[in-house]
Amino acid sequence: MQKVFVLDCEKKPLMPCHPARARELLNKGRAAVYKHYPFTIIMKDRVGGDVQPVELKFDPGSKTTGIALVGHFERGLEIVFGANLNHRGQKIKKDLESRRANRRARRHRKTRYRPARFNNRCRPKGWLPPSLMSRVFNVETWAKRLQRLIPITNIAVETVSFDTQKMQNPDVSGVEYQQGVLAGYEVRETK
């Protein structure tokens, strides 16, 4: 069950509460709705309060990133908030390819001579593809957004690399990696 985020009257984050408690505060007029997603209330009569440690956890993926807020309460660990963040990577890639096709079509029409400019560019240091940058910025935006709503003490990012051949054959090693299922076949499509 998702908890309701709570801000004090100075917009400082407090510990989240149960939805029933939030309804009670709203009905009594002690709080008002601050945001609809993620649902947040702002207290009208409270400044400050005790907070427990909360950890923000990310499980990055190519299409979806999992986000979880885990609170360290007296009764143990408890999930405060969970969400899946869908990325636009494939749409960005498709849009860039479409833009590239239009640019090339423009250059190959029978119009005045326009010199090719593909050979005079270099990528800056630390460059990442736009689809990947979009993913990084999405995660960063949500981290900052949640930091304004709850007192986060730690951030954890799960980084995992998979060895798919090892999953199929646990005894694989060395040169056997090059002798996979498609060894001896021409994999690339020839035109």
Residue frames as a rotation matrix with the C-alpha (Angstrom) as fourth column:
MET 1
0.580 0.814 0.000 0.00
0.814 -0.580 0.000 0.00
0.000 0.000 -1.000 0.00
GLN 2
-0.261 -0.640 0.722 1.34
0.589 -0.699 -0.407 3.41
0.765 0.319 0.559 -0.96
LYS 3
-0.148 0.140 -0.979 1.66
0.901 -0.389 -0.192 5.92
-0.408 -0.910 -0.069 1.84
VAL 4
0.747 0.422 0.514 0.70
0.576 -0.797 -0.182 9.57
0.332 0.432 -0.838 1.57
PHE 5
-0.377 -0.920 0.108 3.53
0.780 -0.378 -0.499 12.11
0.500 -0.104 0.860 1.56
VAL 6
0.704 0.572 -0.420 3.27
0.710 -0.547 0.444 14.88
0.024 -0.611 -0.791 4.16
LEU 7
-0.334 -0.746 0.576 4.81
0.556 -0.650 -0.518 18.37
0.761 0.147 0.632 4.17
ASP 8
-0.250 0.248 -0.936 4.76
0.870 -0.367 -0.330 20.80
-0.425 -0.897 -0.124 7.09
CYS 9
0.723 0.674 -0.152 3.46
0.546 -0.692 -0.472 24.34
-0.423 0.258 -0.868 6.64
GLU 10
0.338 -0.683 -0.647 6.95
-0.533 -0.706 0.467 25.50
-0.776 0.187 -0.602 5.55
LYS 11
0.815 0.125 -0.566 7.00
-0.562 0.412 -0.717 22.80
0.144 0.903 0.406 2.80
LYS 12
-0.393 -0.902 0.176 9.64
-0.917 0.370 -0.150 20.72
0.070 -0.221 -0.973 4.62
PRO 13
-0.034 0.420 -0.907 9.14
-0.401 0.825 0.398 16.95
0.916 0.377 0.140 4.23
LEU 14
-0.091 0.098 0.991 7.78
-0.961 0.251 -0.113 14.91
-0.260 -0.963 0.072 7.13
MET 15
-0.907 -0.193 0.374 7.33
-0.145 0.978 0.152 11.15
-0.395 0.084 -0.915 7.40
PRO 16
-0.631 0.702 -0.330 4.55
-0.443 0.023 0.896 9.77
0.637 0.712 0.296 5.19
CYS 17
-0.591 0.516 0.620 1.29
-0.624 0.195 -0.757 8.63
-0.512 -0.834 0.206 6.75
HIS 18
-0.724 0.448 0.525 -1.36
0.523 0.853 -0.007 6.00
-0.450 0.270 -0.851 6.10
PRO 19
-0.783 0.446 0.433 -4.10
0.220 -0.453 0.864 7.04
0.581 0.772 0.257 3.62
ALA 20
0.204 0.896 -0.394 -6.77
0.786 0.090 0.612 6.77
0.584 -0.435 -0.685 6.37
ARG 21
-0.024 -0.310 -0.951 -4.81
0.841 -0.520 0.148 9.20
-0.541 -0.796 0.273 8.55
ALA 22
-0.942 -0.331 0.063 -4.47
0.302 -0.744 0.596 11.58
-0.150 0.580 0.800 5.58
ARG 23
-0.350 0.899 0.264 -8.25
0.461 -0.080 0.884 11.45
0.815 0.431 -0.387 4.98
GLU 24
0.329 0.454 -0.828 -8.84
0.940 -0.074 0.332 12.22
0.089 -0.888 -0.451 8.65
LEU 25
-0.443 -0.583 -0.681 -6.48
0.615 -0.751 0.243 15.24
-0.653 -0.311 0.691 8.53
LEU 26
-0.933 0.134 0.333 -8.15
0.221 -0.517 0.827 16.51
0.283 0.846 0.453 5.33
ASN 27
-0.054 0.996 -0.073 -11.68
0.642 0.090 0.762 16.10
0.765 -0.006 -0.644 6.76
LYS 28
0.319 0.127 -0.939 -10.77
0.917 -0.294 0.271 17.93
-0.242 -0.947 -0.211 9.97
GLY 29
0.927 0.041 0.373 -9.25
0.206 -0.887 -0.413 20.80
0.314 0.459 -0.831 7.95
ARG 30
0.668 -0.738 -0.101 -5.77
-0.048 -0.178 0.983 20.34
-0.743 -0.651 -0.154 9.45
ALA 31
-0.496 -0.828 0.260 -4.27
0.207 0.178 0.962 19.61
-0.843 0.531 0.083 6.01
ALA 32
0.511 0.576 -0.638 -4.83
-0.543 -0.358 -0.759 20.42
-0.666 0.734 0.130 2.35
VAL 33
0.686 -0.261 0.679 -4.00
0.595 0.738 -0.317 18.58
-0.418 0.622 0.662 -0.87
TYR 34
0.185 -0.728 -0.660 -0.62
-0.307 -0.681 0.665 19.77
-0.934 0.080 -0.349 -2.15
LYS 35
-0.543 -0.410 -0.733 -0.11
-0.831 0.142 0.537 17.40
-0.116 0.901 -0.418 -5.08
HIS 36
0.558 0.828 0.053 -2.15
-0.800 0.554 -0.232 14.66
-0.221 0.087 0.971 -6.74
TYR 37
0.958 -0.283 -0.048 0.72
0.263 0.934 -0.243 12.49
0.113 0.220 0.969 -8.01
PRO 38
-0.529 0.169 -0.831 2.42
0.515 0.843 -0.156 11.32
0.674 -0.511 -0.533 -5.94
PHE 39
0.468 0.861 0.201 -0.40
0.354 -0.391 0.850 12.19
0.810 -0.326 -0.488 -3.55
THR 40
-0.627 -0.725 -0.285 0.91
0.643 -0.276 -0.714 14.73
0.439 -0.631 0.639 -1.04
ILE 41
0.631 0.776 -0.004 -0.78
0.626 -0.506 0.594 16.73
0.459 -0.377 -0.804 1.69
ILE 42
-0.500 -0.731 0.464 0.49
0.241 -0.632 -0.736 19.88
0.832 -0.256 0.493 3.38
MET 43
-0.119 0.406 -0.906 -0.17
0.989 0.128 -0.072 20.48
0.087 -0.905 -0.417 7.05
LYS 44
0.336 0.342 0.878 -1.73
0.339 -0.913 0.226 23.83
0.879 0.221 -0.423 8.01
ASP 45
0.820 0.141 0.554 -0.71
-0.416 -0.517 0.748 23.86
0.392 -0.844 -0.366 11.69
ARG 46
0.846 -0.521 0.110 2.56
0.296 0.632 0.716 21.94
-0.443 -0.574 0.689 12.02
VAL 47
0.642 -0.753 -0.146 6.20
-0.667 -0.454 -0.591 22.95
0.378 0.477 -0.794 11.67
GLY 48
-0.386 -0.922 -0.022 8.93
-0.827 0.357 -0.433 20.30
0.408 -0.149 -0.901 11.81
GLY 49
0.735 0.569 0.369 8.82
-0.674 0.672 0.306 16.87
-0.074 -0.473 0.878 13.40
ASP 50
-0.069 -0.754 0.654 10.76
-0.507 0.591 0.627 13.67
-0.859 -0.288 -0.423 13.97
VAL 51
0.599 0.194 -0.777 11.84
-0.792 0.288 -0.538 11.76
0.120 0.938 0.326 10.88
GLN 52
0.495 -0.427 0.757 13.21
-0.047 0.856 0.514 8.25
-0.868 -0.290 0.403 10.40
PRO 53
-0.540 -0.762 -0.358 15.78
-0.455 -0.094 0.886 7.24
-0.708 0.641 -0.296 7.76
VAL 54
0.674 0.707 0.214 14.34
-0.100 0.374 -0.922 6.51
-0.732 0.600 0.323 4.32
GLU 55
-0.477 -0.862 0.172 16.29
-0.014 0.203 0.979 4.91
-0.879 0.465 -0.109 1.47
LEU 56
0.498 0.542 -0.677 15.61
-0.687 -0.231 -0.690 5.59
-0.530 0.808 0.257 -2.21
LYS 57
-0.290 -0.566 0.772 16.26
0.020 0.803 0.596 2.50
-0.957 0.188 -0.221 -4.36
PHE 58
0.286 0.291 -0.913 16.53
-0.888 -0.277 -0.367 2.31
-0.360 0.916 0.179 -8.16
ASP 59
-0.051 -0.272 0.961 16.51
0.237 0.931 0.276 -0.80
-0.970 0.242 0.017 -10.33
PRO 60
-0.110 -0.004 -0.994 17.50
-0.732 -0.676 0.083 0.55
-0.673 0.736 0.072 -13.77
GLY 61
-0.019 0.134 0.991 16.39
0.527 0.843 -0.104 -1.16
-0.849 0.521 -0.087 -16.96
SER 62
-0.880 -0.384 0.280 16.44
0.422 -0.360 0.832 -0.32
-0.218 0.850 0.479 -20.67
LYS 63
-0.469 0.779 0.417 12.67
0.357 -0.265 0.896 0.25
0.808 0.569 -0.154 -20.94
THR 64
0.652 0.724 0.225 11.52
-0.004 -0.293 0.956 0.58
0.758 -0.625 -0.188 -17.31
THR 65
-0.610 -0.787 0.091 13.23
-0.066 -0.064 -0.996 1.63
0.790 -0.613 -0.013 -14.09
GLY 66
0.324 0.692 -0.645 11.85
0.639 0.342 0.689 0.49
0.698 -0.635 -0.331 -10.75
ILE 67
-0.461 -0.379 0.803 11.72
-0.302 -0.783 -0.543 3.07
0.834 -0.493 0.247 -7.95
ALA 68
0.381 0.574 -0.725 11.13
0.578 0.464 0.671 2.22
0.722 -0.675 -0.155 -4.29
LEU 69
-0.144 -0.343 0.928 11.26
-0.628 -0.693 -0.354 4.23
0.765 -0.634 -0.116 -1.08
VAL 70
0.192 0.114 -0.975 12.04
0.488 0.850 0.196 2.00
0.851 -0.513 0.107 1.91
GLY 71
0.348 0.017 0.937 11.52
-0.631 -0.735 0.248 3.35
0.694 -0.678 -0.245 5.41
HIS 72
-0.489 -0.542 -0.683 13.50
0.276 0.647 -0.711 2.11
0.827 -0.537 -0.167 8.42
PHE 73
0.213 0.692 0.690 10.81
-0.598 -0.466 0.652 2.16
0.772 -0.551 0.315 11.12
GLU 74
-0.286 -0.271 0.919 10.75
-0.945 0.239 -0.223 0.71
-0.159 -0.932 -0.325 14.65
ARG 75
0.479 0.583 0.657 8.72
-0.455 0.804 -0.382 -2.27
-0.751 -0.116 0.650 13.38
GLY 76
-0.047 -0.604 0.796 11.29
0.525 0.663 0.534 -2.98
-0.850 0.443 0.286 10.61
LEU 77
-0.929 -0.327 -0.175 11.65
0.000 -0.471 0.882 -2.16
-0.371 0.819 0.438 6.92
GLU 78
0.057 0.988 0.147 8.54
0.522 0.096 -0.847 -0.94
-0.851 0.125 -0.510 5.15
ILE 79
-0.652 -0.208 0.729 7.95
0.755 -0.273 0.597 0.10
0.075 0.939 0.335 1.54
VAL 80
-0.405 0.441 -0.801 6.65
0.239 -0.795 -0.558 3.65
-0.883 -0.417 0.216 1.55
PHE 81
0.452 0.465 -0.761 6.36
-0.591 -0.483 -0.646 4.23
-0.669 0.742 0.056 -2.20
GLY 82
-0.391 -0.559 0.731 6.90
0.288 0.680 0.674 2.14
-0.874 0.475 -0.105 -5.31
ALA 83
0.585 0.561 -0.586 6.66
-0.385 -0.444 -0.809 3.03
-0.714 0.699 -0.044 -8.99
ASN 84
0.058 -0.528 0.847 7.76
0.810 0.521 0.269 1.96
-0.583 0.671 0.458 -12.46
LEU 85
0.185 -0.114 -0.976 9.29
-0.325 -0.945 0.049 4.68
-0.928 0.308 -0.211 -14.60
ASN 86
0.535 0.071 0.842 8.80
0.680 0.554 -0.480 4.00
-0.500 0.829 0.248 -18.33
HIS 87
-0.285 -0.774 -0.565 11.52
0.116 -0.613 0.781 5.44
-0.951 0.157 0.265 -20.55
ARG 88
0.745 0.558 -0.366 11.20
-0.205 -0.331 -0.921 7.04
-0.635 0.761 -0.132 -24.00
GLY 89
-0.175 -0.984 0.023 14.50
-0.267 0.070 0.961 5.65
-0.948 0.162 -0.275 -25.37
GLN 90
-0.433 0.034 0.901 13.04
0.715 0.621 0.320 3.83
-0.549 0.783 -0.294 -28.38
LYS 91
0.677 0.719 0.154 10.86
0.687 -0.543 -0.483 6.82
-0.264 0.433 -0.862 -29.34
ILE 92
0.565 -0.561 -0.606 13.88
-0.339 -0.827 0.449 9.16
-0.753 -0.049 -0.657 -29.15
LYS 93
-0.474 -0.777 0.414 15.91
0.046 0.447 0.893 6.77
-0.879 0.443 -0.176 -31.31
LYS 94
-0.064 0.555 0.829 13.09
0.931 0.333 -0.151 6.56
-0.360 0.762 -0.538 -33.88
ASP 95
0.863 0.404 -0.303 12.71
0.319 -0.901 -0.294 10.36
-0.391 0.157 -0.907 -33.96
LEU 96
0.170 -0.890 -0.423 16.46
-0.409 -0.454 0.791 10.85
-0.897 0.039 -0.441 -34.49
GLU 97
-0.563 -0.345 0.751 16.48
0.440 0.644 0.626 8.31
-0.699 0.683 -0.211 -37.33
SER 98
0.398 0.791 0.465 13.53
0.880 -0.185 -0.438 10.08
-0.260 0.584 -0.769 -38.96
ARG 99
0.792 -0.164 -0.589 15.32
-0.112 -0.986 0.124 13.43
-0.601 -0.033 -0.799 -38.65
ARG 100
-0.263 -0.962 0.076 18.45
-0.200 0.131 0.971 11.91
-0.944 0.240 -0.227 -40.15
ALA 101
-0.300 0.227 0.926 16.49
0.821 0.557 0.129 10.49
-0.486 0.799 -0.354 -43.11
ASN 102
0.774 0.633 0.020 14.88
0.575 -0.689 -0.441 13.88
-0.265 0.353 -0.897 -43.80
ARG 103
0.477 -0.687 -0.548 18.24
-0.364 -0.722 0.588 15.62
-0.800 -0.081 -0.594 -43.63
ARG 104
-0.522 -0.709 0.475 19.81
0.120 0.490 0.864 13.14
-0.845 0.507 -0.170 -46.06
ALA 105
0.098 0.642 0.761 16.85
0.939 0.195 -0.285 13.43
-0.331 0.742 -0.583 -48.44
ARG 106
0.866 0.193 -0.461 17.25
0.125 -0.977 -0.174 17.22
-0.484 0.093 -0.870 -48.41
ARG 107
0.083 -0.944 -0.320 20.93
-0.444 -0.323 0.836 16.94
-0.892 0.072 -0.446 -49.27
HIS 108
-0.644 -0.381 0.663 20.40
0.299 0.673 0.677 14.51
-0.704 0.634 -0.319 -52.13
ARG 109
0.533 0.835 0.134 17.73
0.527 -0.204 -0.825 16.51
-0.662 0.510 -0.549 -53.95
LYS 110
-0.117 -0.562 0.819 18.67
0.976 -0.218 -0.010 18.33
0.184 0.798 0.574 -57.10
THR 111
0.938 0.313 -0.146 19.13
0.341 -0.908 0.244 21.67
-0.056 -0.279 -0.959 -55.43
ARG 112
0.628 -0.753 0.197 22.10
-0.563 -0.615 -0.552 24.00
0.537 0.236 -0.810 -55.17
TYR 113
0.079 -0.698 -0.711 25.33
0.263 0.703 -0.661 22.42
0.961 -0.135 0.240 -53.97
ARG 114
0.663 0.068 0.746 25.56
-0.677 -0.371 0.636 22.09
0.319 -0.926 -0.200 -50.25
PRO 115
-0.281 -0.876 -0.392 28.76
-0.568 0.481 -0.668 20.53
0.774 0.034 -0.633 -48.91
ALA 116
0.480 0.376 -0.793 28.50
0.312 0.771 0.555 17.51
0.820 -0.514 0.253 -46.64
ARG 117
0.106 -0.412 0.905 29.17
-0.731 -0.649 -0.210 18.36
0.674 -0.640 -0.370 -43.01
PHE 118
0.918 0.344 -0.196 29.30
-0.146 0.755 0.639 14.91
0.368 -0.558 0.744 -41.46
ASN 119
0.431 -0.838 -0.334 33.08
0.705 0.544 -0.454 14.89
0.562 -0.039 0.826 -41.19
ASN 120
-0.339 -0.608 0.718 33.62
0.065 -0.777 -0.626 18.07
0.939 -0.165 0.303 -39.16
ARG 121
0.481 0.564 0.672 32.04
-0.666 -0.264 0.698 17.10
0.571 -0.782 0.249 -35.87
CYS 122
-0.576 -0.567 -0.589 33.43
0.027 0.706 -0.707 15.43
0.817 -0.423 -0.391 -32.77
ARG 123
0.491 0.802 -0.342 31.61
0.333 0.190 0.924 14.25
0.805 -0.567 -0.173 -29.69
PRO 124
0.232 -0.398 0.887 32.34
-0.750 -0.654 -0.098 15.97
0.620 -0.643 -0.451 -26.37
LYS 125
-0.772 -0.579 -0.262 34.02
-0.236 0.645 -0.727 14.11
0.590 -0.500 -0.634 -23.55
GLY 126
-0.872 0.448 0.198 31.54
-0.055 0.312 -0.948 12.02
-0.486 -0.838 -0.248 -21.56
TRP 127
-0.478 0.711 -0.516 29.04
-0.869 -0.297 0.397 11.91
0.129 0.638 0.759 -24.44
LEU 128
-0.698 0.382 0.605 26.15
0.093 0.887 -0.452 9.46
-0.710 -0.259 -0.655 -24.10
PRO 129
-0.807 0.473 0.355 23.53
0.451 0.103 0.887 8.60
0.383 0.875 -0.296 -26.72
PRO 130
-0.671 0.574 0.470 20.36
-0.584 -0.799 0.142 10.75
0.457 -0.180 0.871 -26.45
SER 131
0.297 0.817 -0.494 18.18
-0.233 0.563 0.793 7.74
0.926 -0.120 0.358 -25.60
LEU 132
-0.007 -0.398 -0.917 20.48
0.810 0.536 -0.238 6.89
0.586 -0.745 0.319 -22.68
MET 133
-0.925 -0.320 0.206 20.72
0.176 -0.839 -0.516 10.53
0.338 -0.441 0.832 -21.58
SER 134
-0.188 0.945 0.266 16.92
-0.566 -0.326 0.758 10.66
0.803 -0.008 0.596 -21.48
ARG 135
0.430 0.305 -0.850 16.94
0.357 0.807 0.470 7.64
0.829 -0.506 0.238 -19.16
VAL 136
-0.481 -0.711 -0.512 19.55
0.795 -0.107 -0.598 9.24
0.370 -0.695 0.617 -16.88
PHE 137
-0.880 0.161 0.447 17.68
-0.218 -0.973 -0.078 12.56
0.422 -0.166 0.891 -16.74
ASN 138
0.135 0.980 -0.145 14.33
-0.303 0.180 0.936 10.81
0.943 -0.083 0.322 -16.00
VAL 139
0.289 -0.091 -0.953 15.82
0.741 0.652 0.162 8.99
0.607 -0.753 0.256 -13.02
GLU 140
-0.759 -0.635 -0.143 17.57
0.599 -0.597 -0.534 12.14
0.254 -0.491 0.833 -11.80
THR 141
-0.570 0.628 0.530 14.35
-0.387 -0.774 0.501 14.17
0.725 0.080 0.684 -12.09
TRP 142
0.457 0.799 -0.390 12.38
-0.027 0.451 0.892 11.63
0.889 -0.397 0.227 -10.05
ALA 143
-0.099 -0.563 -0.821 15.12
0.896 0.308 -0.320 11.46
0.433 -0.767 0.474 -7.40
LYS 144
-0.943 -0.256 0.213 14.98
0.173 -0.923 -0.344 15.25
0.285 -0.288 0.914 -6.97
ARG 145
-0.238 0.945 0.225 11.15
-0.444 -0.311 0.840 15.24
0.864 0.100 0.494 -7.02
LEU 146
0.495 0.425 -0.758 10.95
0.375 0.683 0.627 12.59
0.784 -0.594 0.179 -4.28
GLN 147
-0.470 -0.758 -0.453 13.65
0.789 -0.130 -0.601 14.33
0.397 -0.639 0.659 -2.25
ARG 148
-0.796 0.235 0.558 11.35
-0.289 -0.957 -0.009 17.33
0.532 -0.168 0.830 -1.92
LEU 149
0.167 0.986 -0.005 8.53
-0.572 0.101 0.814 15.13
0.803 -0.133 0.581 -0.58
ILE 150
0.965 0.106 -0.240 10.28
0.104 0.685 0.721 12.81
0.241 -0.721 0.650 1.88
PRO 151
0.541 -0.814 0.212 13.51
-0.811 -0.438 0.388 13.03
-0.223 -0.382 -0.897 3.95
ILE 152
0.914 -0.251 -0.318 15.84
0.044 0.843 -0.536 10.68
0.402 0.476 0.782 2.03
THR 153
0.658 -0.714 0.238 19.02
-0.490 -0.166 0.856 9.59
-0.572 -0.680 -0.459 3.84
ASN 154
-0.414 -0.802 0.431 20.47
-0.144 0.526 0.838 7.02
-0.899 0.285 -0.333 1.38
ILE 155
0.510 0.486 -0.710 20.25
-0.815 0.011 -0.579 6.25
-0.274 0.874 0.402 -2.32
ALA 156
-0.278 -0.552 0.786 20.93
-0.184 0.834 0.521 2.74
-0.943 0.000 -0.333 -3.66
VAL 157
0.310 0.294 -0.904 21.22
-0.938 -0.061 -0.342 1.80
-0.156 0.954 0.257 -7.34
GLU 158
0.439 -0.113 0.891 21.15
-0.046 0.988 0.147 -1.86
-0.897 -0.106 0.429 -8.35
THR 159
0.224 -0.435 -0.872 23.76
-0.970 -0.191 -0.153 -2.57
-0.099 0.880 -0.465 -11.00
VAL 160
0.255 -0.047 0.966 23.78
-0.140 0.986 0.086 -6.07
-0.957 -0.158 0.245 -12.44
SER 161
-0.181 -0.274 -0.944 25.44
-0.981 -0.022 0.194 -7.56
-0.074 0.961 -0.265 -15.49
PHE 162
0.617 0.530 0.582 24.08
-0.463 0.842 -0.275 -10.83
-0.636 -0.100 0.765 -16.87
ASP 163
-0.661 -0.717 -0.222 26.08
-0.670 0.431 0.604 -13.64
-0.338 0.548 -0.765 -18.43
THR 164
0.323 0.932 -0.162 23.35
-0.907 0.255 -0.336 -15.20
-0.272 0.256 0.928 -20.58
GLN 165
0.151 -0.322 -0.934 25.58
-0.556 0.754 -0.350 -18.00
0.817 0.573 -0.065 -21.87
LYS 166
-0.869 -0.485 0.100 26.48
-0.324 0.404 -0.855 -18.95
0.375 -0.775 -0.508 -18.29
MET 167
-0.299 0.849 0.435 22.74
-0.819 0.005 -0.573 -19.12
-0.489 -0.528 0.694 -17.51
GLN 168
0.600 0.529 -0.600 22.20
-0.782 0.548 -0.298 -21.64
0.171 0.648 0.742 -20.35
ASN 169
0.637 -0.489 -0.596 25.39
0.285 0.868 -0.408 -23.64
0.716 0.090 0.692 -19.73
PRO 170
0.968 -0.185 0.169 27.02
-0.236 -0.443 0.865 -23.23
-0.085 -0.877 -0.472 -16.27
ASP 171
0.511 -0.814 0.276 30.24
0.489 0.539 0.686 -24.99
-0.707 -0.215 0.674 -17.42
VAL 172
0.765 -0.197 0.614 31.09
0.544 -0.314 -0.778 -22.52
0.346 0.929 -0.133 -20.22
SER 173
0.594 -0.628 -0.503 34.54
0.122 -0.548 0.828 -20.87
-0.795 -0.553 -0.249 -20.07
GLY 174
-0.356 -0.926 -0.126 37.28
0.068 -0.160 0.985 -19.40
-0.932 0.342 0.119 -22.27
VAL 175
-0.936 -0.128 -0.328 36.99
-0.308 -0.154 0.939 -20.08
-0.171 0.980 0.105 -26.02
GLU 176
-0.662 0.738 0.133 33.62
0.744 0.668 -0.008 -21.81
-0.095 0.094 -0.991 -25.54
TYR 177
-0.107 0.608 -0.787 32.05
0.227 -0.755 -0.615 -18.33
-0.968 -0.245 -0.058 -25.33
GLN 178
-0.455 -0.136 -0.880 32.86
-0.726 -0.516 0.455 -17.89
-0.516 0.846 0.136 -29.04
GLN 179
-0.932 0.143 -0.333 31.36
-0.098 0.785 0.611 -21.30
0.349 0.602 -0.718 -29.89
GLY 180
-0.623 0.759 0.187 27.76
-0.496 -0.200 -0.845 -20.40
-0.604 -0.619 0.501 -28.99
VAL 181
0.067 0.794 0.605 24.49
0.200 0.583 -0.787 -21.61
-0.977 0.174 -0.120 -30.49
LEU 182
0.911 0.360 -0.199 24.99
-0.073 -0.335 -0.940 -19.67
-0.405 0.871 -0.278 -33.74
ALA 183
-0.044 -0.996 -0.076 28.64
-0.443 -0.049 0.895 -20.69
-0.895 0.073 -0.439 -34.30
GLY 184
-0.710 -0.329 0.623 29.26
0.364 0.586 0.724 -21.33
-0.603 0.740 -0.296 -38.00
TYR 185
0.216 0.849 0.482 26.20
0.958 -0.088 -0.274 -19.42
-0.190 0.521 -0.832 -39.21
GLU 186
-0.784 -0.332 0.524 26.21
0.468 -0.871 0.148 -16.08
0.408 0.361 0.839 -41.00
VAL 187
-0.296 0.679 -0.672 24.18
0.848 -0.137 -0.513 -13.93
-0.440 -0.721 -0.535 -38.60
ARG 188
-0.472 0.080 -0.878 24.30
-0.132 -0.991 -0.020 -10.62
-0.872 0.106 0.478 -40.47
GLU 189
0.528 0.730 0.433 21.87
0.450 0.191 -0.872 -10.00
-0.720 0.656 -0.228 -43.26
THR 190
-0.655 -0.755 -0.020 23.56
0.322 -0.304 0.897 -9.43
-0.683 0.581 0.443 -46.61
LYS 191
0.337 0.786 -0.518 22.03
-0.165 -0.493 -0.854 -7.26
-0.927 0.374 -0.036 -49.29
